[in-house]
């Protein structure tokens, strides 16, 4: 089964970090990526661009409406993800290893639809 580890952060707090702190966090994520790859569970992972670059397409009954910005108004933004091929318990164990900054959260969500 595949699981998404969705990393939510506060974009303003990330932007307020000094360069050394940002580099350290990126290095920690690189180490996590290397460990997950070596364990054979990493399918893919990546950082996402700033929320300000997001465009949302929403379907109404009559039309598709395109807006700038993330789907919901929130201080949190989806900053990155990892897609793992593993079981639920191991996905949670990997989530616990993520190098999260204070205030960040990780959502562990099954990916894909069950096969009929």
Number of C-alpha atoms within 10 A of each C-alpha: 13 19 24 22 24 19 22 19 21 18 16 11 14 13 10 10 11 9 10 9 13 14 12 12 15 14 13 15 19 13 14 17 19 13 14 18 14 10 9 12 21 20 15 14 16 12 13 14 11 13 16 11 10 13 13 14 12 11 10 8 5 6 8 11 10 11 12 12 14 18 14 9 8 8 11 19 21 19 19 16 19 23 21 24 19 17 13 15 9 14 22 17 10 19 20 11 11 18 17 17 13 9 10 15 18 19 14 19 15 18 14 10 8 7 4 3
